[in-house]
């Protein structure tokens, strides 16, 4: 048996023993955005370091907990912080929690991130629904032996982000008075922020925002037939022709400022899923 499948089954069983409700929606909460998990009711929180076979998040702004419970009437499992390729984890380790979510019964995931805006029509503090992505990490979590119980050898990514969710979240945003951008997310390995020339290139090939996460999790979710909604918080402008530089502290600060409308948007969208 595939070692990855067996480990995922072990971890799913470990989590099942500690919870009383089974989640159907997964939430992956990025930099500065983890407070949404604090609003989950009837919750069980488990530190990553206490979960069998789990990696440990090392990034500032990531609490490093798995929270299972109810949010706006939905059974959810939320990652307060994620794992990144640049932390030294393999792509299989980065995406391992998504495998476990599927084995726990999750059919839909909401993936969030903090990112840099390359589209000049965007501004720091904007939220963007992801319509598609470009993988520029030079890696893929599906490289290696394929486990057919997870999904096919060659999964289709032509509609990686579930199209039916996009008009739904746009309607919710409009009702809340939230301006919601939409566009293409470019995933890079990091941990360096991009050079001016790199940003110009990424914009020319069709990217609207750039970040160091999300795409690996989405690839694995789609491999297993899960529905996906992706939302980005634009924390800074990454315009190659006018690059001013950015620090992680600035990213977290803008994400924190944007948090109230981000949380409101996700909670209201959950009700329609």
Buried (B, 14 or more C-beta within 10 A) or exposed (E): EBEBBEBBBBBBEBBBEEBEBEBBBBBBBBBBBBBBBEBBEEBBBBBBEEBEBBBBBBBEBBBBBBBBBBBBEBBBBBBBBBBBBBBEBBBBBBBBBBBBBBBBBBBBBBBBBBBBBBBEEBEBBBBBBBBBBBBBBEBEBBEEEBBEEBBEEEBEBEEBBBEEBBEBBBBBBEEBEBEBBBBBBBBBEBEEBBEEEBBBBBBEEEBBBBBBBBBBBBBBBBBBEBBBBBBBBBBBBBBBEEBEEBEBEEBBBBBBBBBEBBBBBBBBBBEEB
